Structure formats: structure tokens, C-alpha cells
């Protein structure tokens, strides 16, 4: 049986990263992996949640793949990961990601 792909994170848009991080920490049992003024990454038991500003990043979900280059020209991120954004048949944003 072929190994299933892994969803690394979901990204939702917010108008204020700091306020949103504080709200999620108050309401849920999660941890901050990274935070700055333009985005934050929260870790839950089974998945990560990215909080992004709409003008910085699109809302999306990220799937881990080793063959990122098969989906387009990868962009290197500040954490060393590389990714390509694609759209599904309905126009949803999907980040193809490799750490």
C-alpha cells in the first residue's frame, strides 16, 4: 500500500497576529513554535496552525512532499524549508512543502 501524504499545517488569515496568538493560547492547549509581526505557527497535538496576514501569505494548507520541484519552482523560506503554492480544481491554495 502506498504511504499517505502528511498535512503539515493549516494557515488562516487574521488581522492581528499577536492578538490571535493570545486568543488561541487562552482558549486551547497549544504551543507557539514561531511568532513575529507577520505570522505565527502554533503547534497542536496532531497538526500545526499558521496565523497569517492576508497581504503576507494566502490562506492555505500545506502537504509535506519530498518532490517539491515536481510542482514548480520552489521558494526558500527563512526556516530553511522550500515550497511551491498550487491551486486545486476549486481554487483552494495548497502549499507543497519540504523541510
Buried (B, 14 or more C-beta within 10 A) or exposed (E): EEEEEEBBBBBEBBEEBEEBBEEBEEEEEBEEBEBEEEBBBBBBEEBBBBBBBEEEBBEBBBBBBEEBEEBEEBEEEEEEBBBBBBEEEEEEBBBBBBE
